[in-house]
Amino acid sequence: MPSGWFPDPHGRHDYRWFNGTAWTADVSDDGRRLVDPYGAAPIGRGPQVGSGNGFATAGIVCGLVALLFAWMPVFVVIGIVLGTLGLVFGVRGRRRARQVGTGAGTALTGVISGAAALALSIVGTVFTVSLVREVQDFMTPGPVEAEVLSCQVGPGAIDVEGSLTNRSTTQRSYTVYGVVRDPRGIPDLVANVTDVDPGATESFTLHHSSASDTPGVCDVRLVVHGPTPYGIEMERVDD
């Protein structure tokens, strides 16, 4: 430890001089320098106040937590921030370790984990971009027309026949939701219409078993989205 004035470990005076190796009999009270008549503190015992390495601890905590988030879509932002903090605190912790003699290994772990998190954030960024594109494709199907050709409620089932026309200039895939206007709470009917060429019209069928025991004609509207992200089932989003 460097030499300097520190709070008296004996508690007899305000401050006591530490010469870099041991406590001395030089003390200070209320700004007045005195000599302690009882002598110095035991040789070899350095000041205990402020001798820790908080930078090393902060570095390893930030670095390890950053590794948990760095590869995740969207959460990659947290990984980048914490990874940077882990790297910075780890470097400062290494410098602090040379002064206090503790925390060198902890600080090094913070540096390594912070740097690894920043490298891993590349994967998280790629995942995030991919997820955003998938969601955009689902939410923006492009110019499209869909109509119901027939809707029948029979004993124990409901069947909807419809057609979909791709009005865009590129081949597209769609997710068609059939929303049945029925007070009995029939769930949405879903159909996937894939690889529809520009200007082409494709037919589709929506079917649900055990929807009603009463035959009749149902009233249904269609909601069209793009393909579901990564094939995961999604709920419709009304305009």
Secondary structure, 3 states (H helix, E strand, C coil): CCCEEEECCCCCCCEEEECCCCEEEEEEECCEEEECCCCCCCCCCCCCCCCCCHHHHHHHHHHHHHHHHCCCCCCHHHHHHHHHHHHHHHHHHHHHHHHHCCCHHHHHHHHHHHHHHHHHHHHHHHHHHHHHHHHHHHHCCCCEEEEEEEEEEECCEEEEEEEEEECCCCCEEEEEEEEECCCCCCCCEEEEEEEECCCCEEEEEEEEECCCCCCEECCEEEEEECCCHHHCCCCCCCC
